[in-house]
Amino acid sequence: MRVLLVEDDFRLARALVTALRHKDYEVDHAMTGAAALAAPVADLVLLDLGLPDMDGFELCRRLRERSDAGIIVLTARAEERDRVAGLRGGADDYVVKPFGFPELQARIEAVLRRARPRSAGVHTVGPLRVDVDSHTAFVGTSEVALTNIEFQLLAMLAAQPGRTVKSDRMLAEVWHTTWPPMRRTLQVHMSTLRGKLGEAAAMIHTVRRVGYRLSAAEEESG
């Protein structure tokens, strides 16, 4: 998952970048509003309001206009009027400095849980067809009996064929956590899912230490 950290305090930013990367997030750091708007679109934005070139509330509104990424304000402004302005401006949460990283991690997970995308419709990849609306999956004309968790995992992959879906995102959306030991649980469910897909299991490719990809193209599967 990609995180955009918008923070002009270099020492704090360095500490946050280190902690976030330790949790396997991809992190882009911007020290100004202009740099934030020029950065790649992220899944989550951590936004300081006290920026040198732009009002933080205005930046929040502009970021919200261009994407539905989760936005968490990180600021020393503790007054109620500021909290209200931030939330009304498009932020999903508002964290007052100083804060501990465990609290921030919990708030990140909560925002991802609330904001996780719910794909709808039918996704077809090679012989595999995943109907999100009816909660059914087929290989050719044969329906595959999947548990709810297995179906959610397959639907996430089918919604983005050819693209790698990171393990942390799968954990956040299905189990509502990115706790590292849960990766083993993800691996077990992916193994069971592959077993149920038969020959189509070869379409699911493991991207070592990153996540999984669903592709009809032939490639080495891990």
Buried (B, 14 or more C-beta within 10 A) or exposed (E): BBBBBBBBBEEBBEEBBEBBEEBBBBBBBBBBBBBBBEBEEBBBBBBBBEBEEBEBBEBBBBBBEEEEBBBBBBBEBEEEEBBEBBBEBBBBBBBBEEEEBEEBBEBBBBBBBEBBEEEEEEBEBBBBBBBBEEEBBBBEEEEBEBEEBBBBBBBBBBBBBEEBBBBBBBBBBBBBBBBEEBBEBBEEBBEBBBEBBEEBBBBBBBEEEEBBBBBBEEEEEE
